[in-house]
Amino acid sequence: MEEDLIIKLLIYLAPMYFANSSAMLFGGKTPLDFGKKFIDGKRFFGDGKTFKGFFFGTLAGTIVSATIFTLIPETTLLLTPNYLLLGFLLASGALIGDVAGSFFKRRNEIKQGGEVLFLDQLDFVIGGMIIGSLVYIPTFYEVILVSIITLIVHRASNFVAYKTKLKKVPW
């Protein structure tokens, strides 16, 4: 039972984690907001959220879910018979959540790279879980576990990315 839960969480988290990290790695160029400002005079999202990042992040998360489905199709049934669709929804939802987090930060005068504890770590999984719930609704226990795991993994992976000069800030 515990082993099934761990595997279930791993194949649930993978599309979101890969989408979020790939958007950062492969992003750049044209910002999603085209440099435009909201009615409050501040940028919608900032330069850190780009079409290229959104596209390649979604693609990476979807490819990861397709790979998981190809390698262990029976295991994906722990979540849904529509795992490929779920993977796409989790990946795109993760990036929508990340963009929503940036929108919130810009409204509150937090500059790109500025930290908001919990928002920076959880916005992408919250977005992924919300959009992914069109196919799979996680239990309350799964939501709590996903949140705890993500708080730890996100902080650790961002610290490594900072130390290896992939990120400008360690969060």
Beta strands, then each sheet from edge to edge (+ up, - down):
end
